[in-house]
Amino acid sequence: MDKQGPRAAARGDFYWLRKFVAGGIAGCCAKTTIAPLDRVKILLQAHNHHYKHLGVFSTLYAVPKKEGYLGFYKGNGAMMIRIFPYGAIQFTAFDKYKKLIKEELGIFGHVHNLLAGSMAGITAVLCTYPLDMVRARLAFQIKGEHKYTGIIHEFKTIYTKEGGFLGFYRGLMPTLVGMAPYAGFSFFTFNTLMSIGLDQAPNLFGKPSLDNPDVLVLKTHVNLLCGGLAGAIAQTISYPLDVTRRRMQLGAALPDADKCLTMVQTLKYVYQRHGIQRGLYRGLSLNYIRCVPSQAVAFTTYELLKQLFYLN
C-alpha cells in the first residue's frame, strides 16, 4: 500500500463528524478553563444584589466565602451541554461558510474570514441559545436563594411561565447583533495573524502538521498568543451587546426586568442608570482576563485536534 494510504483513508472516513467533535471538545476545554471568571462576569453584568457593590477581584474573593469554591462552577453543567454543540457548529460552519463565500461569491483575502466567522457565530447561537439562557440563570442564582432546582426544572418553568418556546429566546436579538462582530473579528484576527506569521516567518512561527508534514501549522505558544489577541479585540467591539443580552436573558430574575424588554430599551436603561464604564462596560476588565485564555485554548485545542483527527 502507498505510504499515504492510511493517512488518506483516515482523512476520508467521517470527516465532518471528526471536525464536529474537534470543535465541540475545543469549546468545552475553553469554557471549563474560564468557568469561574464566567460566573463572576454574569453576577457583575446583571448587578446581583449580593455582589453589586464589589469589583471583579473582590467578587472573585467573595464568591468562595459565600458559596464555597464550587460556587464558581454554578451553571457549568448547563454550559457544557450547550458549549459542545456550540463549538462544534461554530468551527464546522466557519469552514463551510469560508468555502462557500470563496466559491459562490468570489470573495478572497482576509475579508472572507470576517464574513464566514460572523455567519458561523450566528448559526451556532441560533442552534444553542435556549441552553445559554438556562446556564445564565443558573449561574445568577445564589446559594440559599434558588429559584430553579436544576436544568430540567428551569426549562419547565420558563416554558410554562414565560411564553412557551418564545421564552427561551429572550435577548436573542442583541445576542445575534453582538455575535456577528464578535465571532467575525475573532476568526478574522486569528486567521489573519496565522497567515501572516506562516507567510512572513514560517521557520520562526510554524512547524509541520502531525498528520500532514506538507502543511505548516502554528507552534503551540504562537497559537495561544494569536487566539488570545483575537478574543481581546473581538470582546472590546461587542461587549455592550453582551451586557444587554445577559440582562434580557435573566428576565424575571431581576427586579427591573420590566425596563429591559427590548434590545434598545435595555441599552438605554443601562446607559442612563449606570453609565458607560459601570453599565455598558461593567465587568470588561474581567472579560479581558477571561477571553484571552478562553480563545487561546479554543483555537489551540481545535488546531491540535485537527492534526490528531487527520483534518489537515
Salt bridges, closest charged atoms under 4 A:
ASP38 OD2 - LYS31 NZ 3.69
ASP38 OD2 - ARG135 NH1 3.42
ASP38 OD1 - ARG290 NH2 2.59
GLU67 OE1 - ARG39 NH2 3.40
GLU67 OE1 - LYS74 NZ 2.98
ASP95 OD2 - LYS19 NZ 2.79
ASP132 OD1 - ARG82 NE 3.67
ASP132 OD1 - ARG135 NH2 3.80
ASP132 OD2 - ARG245 NH1 2.45
ASP132 OD1 - ARG246 NH1 3.47
GLU145 OE1 - HIS49 NE2 3.75
GLU145 OE2 - HIS50 NE2 2.79
GLU162 OE2 - ARG137 NH1 2.55
ASP242 OD2 - LYS41 NZ 2.86
ASP242 OD1 - ARG245 NH2 2.35
ASP256 OD2 - ARG247 NH2 2.79
ASP258 OD2 - LYS259 NZ 3.94
GLU303 OE1 - LYS306 NZ 3.77
